[in-house]
């Protein structure tokens, strides 16, 4: 780098002869990208860096070019142009892949893993799932090769140890979220995760020693530990992600059906997972009203701290997503078709109620903007389509109250996805899937009359699309157009909501980050 504020890579290090690339990198500073990252992306939900030491390394010009480029690519999604993002991301990948096979130390391997994780999120959020999946595989192997899955060297400073932990758990979390599909098993196994869970945010900022338990102590049908240190929101996310993948393995993987008891049996996987969700909501207060726990996220000035609020909300989202998938009428009826036993009506009634309850709670998390919380994540598109698919099933219910509430919540999910289409390609695909579901809505009552159709599985490809985070949609209308027969439209507020991404002009002054002059190195936020 030529100086501490501006990223100016030489022609030798860059894509040869690309004048546009050079123009972008000369105007966009890494310090500005860092400001954006720590405001909009840090702890939402991933967390790698100890901010003070990261910024010190930035000023000292000791950060590798591939990490700086990945940071630029992450920040550039706030611009109106995607060209800088793709150029930065491609060059970061090229440089990181070369270094990954070199004779490097653990410290550099950590930065390479962080870089690849940032690039995975970019690919995933833009709908390039195969590229993200392959890159994630490399990040996992780097983490395993350098034993990030075990406790860091105790001779390292506490905040450095915590960076290793958080980088590994961020890779673990991304592995779980990207595995929400029928043919994408996770790469990391819980039994191999031998390090402590992340410390709470304040302990990390204060460079305190980590006192968290290991994941294995918190999971299983009879966990040894049933609580975490106060405000351990990132650890709660990891615990919820571990639970979510257990649910995904049960509802979406064919091999889970072999020799399993009927769902209403106390010995079934369904009952075990349902008990796990009950235990989690009790031990971690996941059903407590948000305004009752919101004080945990307030700064001394009474303002919501997004670095504390984001993980708190995200943990609840993963919990309710797991509940939605476990009790989803389509998935449950698909499993019941393989049973020779008649299904007790009381079991179905209870399952449908649980599905609606979790879908409603997941949708209502969007309302946290009223409490002053603005967080960022593209995965909320998947949360929205899963919740929306359940609401759509009950949109023709015979009970007026259930029907009207379901239509309203469905419209909220649809409206959220429609807004997200402006920022994320993955959300555009999710929107198209939800539109396709709406087209087939007249066929959905068969799910609730299913006890009369023993042995016949529901054959709706659109529903498989809606719950498989990897299946592309190809035949639905463009998100520029509403469904052919829109249900009861609702006016949505223009302010940002749960998981919302800042607009391309986050400062409201008409300038994108690539049109501003940062040559003086000042903080523009």
C-alpha positions in Angstrom: 0.0 0.0 0.0 1.1 3.5 -0.7 -0.2 5.0 2.5 -2.3 4.2 5.5 -5.6 5.7 4.3 -5.9 5.0 0.5 -5.6 1.6 -1.0 -3.5 2.0 -4.2 -2.4 -1.4 -5.5 0.3 -1.6 -8.2 -0.4 -2.8 -11.7 1.7 -5.9 -10.8 -0.7 -6.8 -8.0 -3.9 -5.8 -9.8 -5.8 -6.9 -12.9 -3.5 -5.7 -15.6 -4.8 -2.8 -17.7 -8.1 -2.3 -15.9 -8.2 1.5 -15.6 -11.7 1.4 -14.0 -10.3 -0.8 -11.2 -7.5 1.5 -10.5 -9.9 4.5 -10.4 -12.1 2.8 -7.9 -9.3 1.7 -5.5 -7.7 5.1 -5.6 -10.9 6.9 -4.5 -12.1 4.3 -2.0 -10.2 4.1 1.2 -9.9 1.1 3.4 -10.5 3.2 6.5 -13.8 4.2 5.0 -14.6 0.6 4.3 -13.7 -0.3 7.9 -16.1 2.3 9.2 -18.9 0.8 7.1 -18.0 -2.7 8.1 -18.0 -2.0 11.9 -21.3 0.0 11.6 -23.3 -2.3 9.4 -21.8 -5.8 9.4 -19.9 -6.4 12.6 -21.8 -8.8 14.9 -24.6 -9.1 12.3 -24.3 -11.9 12.8 -20.6 -12.7 12.1 -17.7 -11.4 14.2 -14.0 -11.7 13.5 -12.0 -8.6 14.5 -11.0 -6.9 17.7 -11.7 -3.4 16.4 -8.9 -1.5 18.1 -6.2 -3.8 17.0 -7.7 -4.0 13.5 -7.7 -0.2 13.1 -4.2 -0.1 14.5 -3.0 -2.6 11.8 -4.8 -0.6 9.2 -2.9 2.6 10.1 0.3 0.7 10.4 -0.2 -0.8 6.9 0.2 -4.3 8.1 -3.0 -5.8 6.8 -2.6 -8.0 3.8 -4.0 -6.8 0.5 -6.4 -9.7 0.2 -8.1 -8.7 3.5 -8.3 -5.0 2.5 -9.8 -6.0 -0.9 -12.4 -8.2 0.8 -13.3 -5.4 3.1 -13.7 -3.1 0.2 -15.9 -5.6 -1.5 -18.0 -5.9 1.6 -18.4 -2.1 1.9 -19.1 -1.6 -1.8 -22.5 -3.3 -1.6 -23.6 0.1 -0.1 -22.8 1.7 -3.5 -25.1 1.9 -6.5 -22.6 0.0 -8.6 -21.8 -3.7 -8.2 -18.7 -3.4 -10.5 -16.3 -2.5 -7.6 -17.6 -5.3 -5.5 -17.0 -8.0 -8.1 -13.5 -6.6 -9.0 -12.4 -6.4 -5.3 -13.9 -9.8 -4.5 -12.3 -11.5 -7.5 -8.9 -10.0 -6.8 -9.1 -10.8 -3.0 -9.9 -14.4 -3.8 -7.0 -14.7 -6.3 -4.5 -13.3 -3.7 -5.9 -15.3 -0.8 -5.9 -18.6 -2.7 -2.3 -18.2 -3.6 -1.3 -17.5 0.0 -3.5 -20.3 1.5 -1.1 -23.0 0.1 2.1 -21.2 1.0 4.2 -21.8 4.2 2.3 -19.4 6.4 2.0 -19.0 10.2 -1.2 -19.3 12.2 -1.7 -15.5 12.3 -1.8 -15.2 8.5 -4.0 -18.3 8.2 -6.5 -16.5 10.5 -6.6 -13.5 8.1 -7.0 -15.7 5.1 -9.9 -17.5 6.8 -11.5 -14.2 7.6 -11.0 -13.0 4.0 -12.6 -16.1 2.5 -15.5 -15.8 5.0 -16.2 -12.3 3.8 -16.1 -13.5 0.2 -18.5 -16.4 0.9 -21.1 -14.0 2.3 -20.8 -11.8 -0.8 -21.3 -14.8 -3.1 -24.1 -16.2 -1.0 -26.0 -13.0 -0.8 -25.7 -12.4 -4.5 -27.1 -15.8 -5.3 -23.8 -17.5 -6.3 -24.4 -20.4 -4.0 -22.0 -22.9 -5.6 -19.1 -20.4 -5.5 -19.9 -19.6 -1.9 -20.1 -23.3 -1.0 -16.7 -24.1 -2.5 -15.1 -21.1 -0.8 -16.6 -22.1 2.5 -15.1 -25.5 2.1 -11.7 -24.0 1.9 -12.3 -21.8 4.9 -13.3 -24.9 6.9 -10.2 -26.8 5.8 -8.0 -23.9 6.8 -9.7 -23.7 10.2 -9.1 -27.4 10.7 -5.6 -27.4 9.3 -4.5 -24.7 11.8 -6.7 -26.2 14.6 -9.0 -23.2 15.1 -11.5 -25.7 16.4 -9.4 -26.1 19.6 -8.6 -23.6 22.3 -6.1 -20.9 21.1 -2.6 -20.7 22.4 -2.9 -19.5 26.0 0.2 -17.3 25.6 -1.7 -15.1 23.2 -3.4 -12.0 24.6 -7.1 -12.6 25.6 -8.5 -10.4 22.7 -6.3 -12.3 20.2 -7.5 -15.6 21.5 -11.1 -14.4 21.2 -10.4 -13.4 17.6 -9.5 -17.0 16.8 -12.6 -18.2 18.6 -14.9 -15.8 16.8 -13.5 -16.5 13.4 -14.0 -20.2 13.9 -17.6 -19.8 15.2 -18.4 -17.4 12.3 -17.3 -20.1 9.9 -19.4 -22.6 11.8 -22.4 -20.3 11.7 -22.1 -19.7 8.0 -21.7 -23.4 7.4 -25.0 -24.0 9.3 -26.9 -21.3 7.5 -25.8 -22.3 4.1 -26.7 -25.9 4.8 -30.5 -25.3 5.1 -31.2 -27.5 2.1 -31.9 -31.1 1.1 -28.5 -31.9 -0.4 -26.1 -29.6 1.5 -24.9 -31.3 4.7 -22.7 -29.2 6.9 -18.9 -29.6 6.7 -18.2 -29.1 10.4 -19.4 -31.6 13.1 -20.2 -30.4 16.6 -18.1 -33.2 18.2 -15.0 -31.6 16.6 -15.7 -28.1 18.0 -13.5 -28.3 21.1 -13.0 -24.6 21.9 -15.1 -22.4 24.1 -18.0 -20.4 22.7 -17.5 -16.7 22.2 -17.4 -14.4 25.2 -19.9 -11.7 25.5 -19.3 -8.4 23.7 -18.3 -6.3 26.7 -15.8 -8.9 27.8 -14.3 -8.9 24.3 -14.0 -5.1 24.3 -12.4 -5.2 27.7 -9.9 -7.9 26.7 -11.2 -10.2 29.5 -10.5 -13.9 29.7 -13.1 -16.1 28.2 -15.3 -18.1 30.7 -17.8 -19.6 28.3 -18.5 -23.3 28.1 -17.9 -25.5 25.0 -20.8 -26.3 22.7 -21.0 -29.9 23.6 -21.9 -29.0 27.2 -25.0 -27.1 26.0 -26.4 -29.5 23.4 -28.0 -32.9 23.4 -31.2 -34.1 25.1 -29.6 -33.7 28.6 -27.1 -30.8 28.5 -24.5 -30.5 31.3 -24.8 -26.7 31.2 -28.1 -24.9 30.8 -27.1 -21.2 31.0 -24.5 -18.9 29.6 -22.7 -15.9 31.0 -24.8 -12.7 30.9 -25.3 -11.0 27.6 -23.6 -13.9 25.6 -25.7 -13.2 22.5 -23.2 -14.5 20.0 -23.0 -17.7 21.9 -26.8 -18.0 21.9 -26.7 -17.6 18.1 -24.2 -20.5 17.8 -26.4 -22.6 20.1 -29.5 -21.8 18.0 -27.6 -22.6 14.8 -26.6 -26.0 16.2 -30.3 -26.6 17.0 -31.4 -25.4 13.6 -29.2 -27.8 11.7 -30.5 -30.7 13.8 -34.0 -29.7 12.7 -32.9 -29.3 9.1 -31.3 -32.8 9.2 -34.6 -34.2 10.5 -37.0 -32.4 8.1 -35.0 -32.2 4.9 -32.7 -35.2 4.8 -34.1 -38.5 3.6 -31.8 -40.6 5.8 -33.4 -39.2 8.9 -36.6 -41.2 8.2 -35.0 -44.6 8.5 -36.2 -46.5 11.6 -37.6 -43.4 13.2 -40.7 -43.5 15.3 -43.9 -41.7 14.4 -43.7 -38.0 15.3 -46.2 -38.2 18.1 -44.2 -40.9 19.9 -42.2 -39.8 22.9 -39.2 -41.7 21.5 -39.2 -39.9 18.1 -36.7 -37.4 16.8 -39.6 -35.0 16.4 -40.4 -35.2 20.1 -36.7 -34.8 21.1 -36.4 -31.7 18.9 -39.6 -30.2 20.2 -38.4 -30.7 23.8 -35.1 -29.1 22.9 -36.9 -26.0 21.6 -39.0 -25.9 24.8 -35.8 -26.1 26.9 -34.1 -23.4 24.9 -37.0 -20.9 25.2 -37.1 -21.5 28.9 -33.3 -21.3 29.6 -32.6 -18.3 27.4 -35.8 -16.3 27.7 -36.5 -16.5 24.0 -40.2 -15.8 24.5 -39.8 -12.8 26.8 -41.2 -9.6 25.2 -38.5 -7.8 23.3 -39.1 -4.5 25.1 -38.5 -6.4 28.4 -35.0 -7.4 27.4 -34.1 -4.4 25.3 -32.3 -2.6 28.2 -29.5 -5.2 27.7 -28.6 -3.4 24.4 -28.7 0.2 25.5 -25.6 2.3 25.8 -25.0 4.7 28.8 -26.8 7.4 26.7 -29.9 5.2 26.3 -29.3 4.5 22.6 -29.5 1.0 21.2 -26.1 -0.6 20.6 -26.4 -2.4 17.3 -23.5 -4.7 18.2 -25.5 -6.0 21.1 -29.0 -5.8 19.5 -28.1 -7.5 16.3 -27.0 -10.8 17.8 -29.9 -10.8 20.3 -32.4 -10.5 17.5 -30.6 -12.9 15.3 -30.6 -15.6 18.0 -34.4 -15.3 18.3 -34.8 -15.5 14.5 -32.9 -18.8 14.3 -34.9 -20.2 17.2 -38.2 -19.4 15.5 -36.9 -20.5 12.1 -36.1 -23.9 13.7 -39.7 -24.0 15.1 -41.2 -23.1 11.7 -39.3 -25.9 9.9 -40.0 -28.5 12.6 -43.8 -27.9 12.6 -44.2 -26.9 9.0 -47.5 -28.5 7.7 -46.0 -29.4 4.3 -42.9 -31.0 5.8 -44.8 -32.8 8.6 -47.4 -34.2 6.2 -44.7 -35.3 3.8 -43.2 -37.4 6.7 -46.6 -38.7 7.9 -47.2 -40.2 4.4 -44.6 -42.8 5.2 -46.4 -43.9 8.3 -48.8 -46.8 8.4 -50.5 -45.4 11.5 -53.4 -43.0 11.5 -52.4 -39.6 12.8 -54.1 -38.4 16.0 -56.0 -35.2 15.1 -54.9 -33.6 18.4 -51.2 -34.0 17.4 -51.9 -32.2 14.1 -53.8 -29.4 15.7 -51.0 -28.8 18.2 -48.4 -28.9 15.4 -50.4 -26.4 13.3 -50.7 -24.1 16.2 -46.9 -24.3 16.9 -46.2 -23.6 13.3 -48.3 -20.4 13.2 -46.9 -19.3 16.5 -43.3 -19.5 15.4 -44.0 -18.0 12.0 -45.8 -15.1 13.6 -43.0 -14.5 16.1 -40.4 -14.7 13.3 -42.4 -12.1 11.2 -42.9 -9.8 14.2 -39.1 -9.5 14.7 -39.3 -7.0 11.8 -41.0 -4.6 14.2 -37.9 -4.1 16.2 -37.2 -1.0 14.2 -39.8 0.7 16.4 -37.4 0.0 19.3 -34.5 1.6 17.5 -32.8 -1.5 16.2 -31.3 -1.6 12.7 -29.4 -4.7 11.8 -28.0 -6.2 8.6 -28.1 -9.8 7.1 -29.2 -11.3 3.9 -30.3 -14.5 5.6 -33.5 -12.8 6.7 -34.8 -13.4 3.2 -34.9 -17.2 3.9 -36.5 -16.5 7.2 -39.2 -14.4 5.5 -40.0 -17.0 2.8 -40.3 -19.9 5.4 -42.5 -17.8 7.6 -44.5 -16.5 4.6 -45.1 -20.0 3.3 -46.7 -21.0 6.6 -48.8 -17.8 6.7 -50.0 -18.6 3.2 -51.2 -22.0 4.2 -53.5 -20.5 6.8 -54.6 -17.6 4.6 -57.8 -19.6 3.7 -58.5 -20.9 7.2 -62.2 -21.2 8.2 -61.5 -19.2 11.4 -61.8 -15.5 10.5 -59.2 -14.3 13.1 -56.6 -16.8 11.9 -57.3 -16.1 8.3 -57.1 -12.3 8.6 -53.9 -12.5 10.7 -52.3 -14.9 8.3 -53.0 -12.8 5.3 -51.6 -9.7 7.1 -48.4 -11.6 8.1 -48.0 -13.1 4.7 -48.1 -9.6 3.1 -45.5 -8.4 5.6 -43.1 -11.2 4.6 -43.8 -10.5 0.9 -43.3 -6.8 1.4 -40.0 -7.4 3.2 -38.7 -9.6 0.4 -39.8 -7.0 -2.2 -37.8 -4.3 -0.4 -34.8 -6.6 -0.1 -34.8 -7.2 -3.9 -33.1 -3.8 -4.3 -30.1 -4.9 -2.3 -29.7 -8.7 -2.6 -29.9 -11.0 -5.6 -30.7 -13.9 -3.2 -33.7 -12.0 -1.9 -35.0 -11.5 -5.5 -34.9 -15.3 -5.9 -36.7 -15.7 -2.6 -39.4 -13.3 -3.7 -39.9 -15.3 -6.9 -40.3 -18.5 -4.9 -42.9 -16.9 -2.7 -44.8 -15.6 -5.8 -44.8 -19.2 -7.1 -46.3 -20.4 -3.9 -49.0 -17.8 -4.2 -49.9 -19.1 -7.7 -50.5 -22.6 -6.3 -52.4 -21.5 -3.2 -55.7 -23.2 -4.1 -54.0 -26.6 -3.6 -52.9 -26.1 -0.1 -55.9 -27.3 1.9 -54.9 -30.8 1.1 -52.3 -30.5 3.8 -54.9 -30.1 6.4 -57.1 -32.9 5.2 -54.2 -35.2 4.9 -55.4 -37.9 7.3 -58.0 -38.8 4.6 -55.2 -39.5 2.0 -53.0 -42.1 3.7 -49.8 -42.9 1.9 -49.9 -40.1 -0.7 -47.2 -37.5 -0.3 -48.0 -33.9 -1.2 -46.4 -33.2 -4.6 -45.8 -29.4 -4.7 -42.4 -28.5 -6.1 -43.0 -24.9 -5.1 -43.1 -25.8 -1.4 -39.8 -27.7 -1.7 -38.4 -24.5 -3.3 -39.6 -22.3 -0.4 -37.9 -24.4 2.3 -34.8 -25.4 0.4 -32.3 -22.5 0.6 -30.5 -23.7 -2.5 -33.2 -24.4 -5.1 -33.4 -21.6 -7.7 -36.7 -20.3 -9.0 -37.1 -19.9 -12.7 -40.7 -19.7 -13.7 -42.3 -17.1 -11.4 -43.0 -13.5 -12.4 -40.5 -10.8 -12.0 -40.4 -9.0 -8.6 -41.2 -5.8 -10.5 -44.8 -7.2 -10.8 -47.1 -8.3 -8.0 -49.0 -11.6 -8.0 -51.8 -11.9 -10.5 -54.4 -11.7 -7.7 -52.8 -9.8 -4.8 -54.2 -10.5 -1.4 -55.2 -7.6 0.8 -52.3 -5.2 0.3 -50.7 -3.4 3.2 -48.8 -0.1 3.3 -45.3 -0.7 4.6 -43.2 2.0 6.3 -40.1 3.2 4.4 -37.8 3.0 7.5 -35.4 0.2 7.9 -36.5 -2.9 9.7 -35.2 -6.1 11.4 -32.1 -7.3 9.5 -32.5 -4.3 7.2 -29.6 -3.2 5.0 -28.6 0.4 4.8 -29.6 2.0 1.5 -27.0 2.8 -1.1 -26.8 6.3 0.2 -26.7 5.6 4.0 -25.9 9.3 4.8 -28.8 10.8 3.0 -26.7 13.3 1.1 -27.0 11.9 -2.4 -23.5 10.5 -2.5 -22.4 6.8 -2.7 -19.2 5.8 -0.9 -17.4 5.6 -4.3 -18.3 9.2 -5.1 -16.9 10.7 -1.9 -13.4 12.1 -1.3 -11.7 10.4 1.6 -8.2 11.6 0.7 -7.8 13.4 4.0 -8.5 10.2 5.9 -11.3 11.6 8.0 -14.1 9.5 9.4 -17.2 10.2 7.2 -19.8 8.6 9.4 
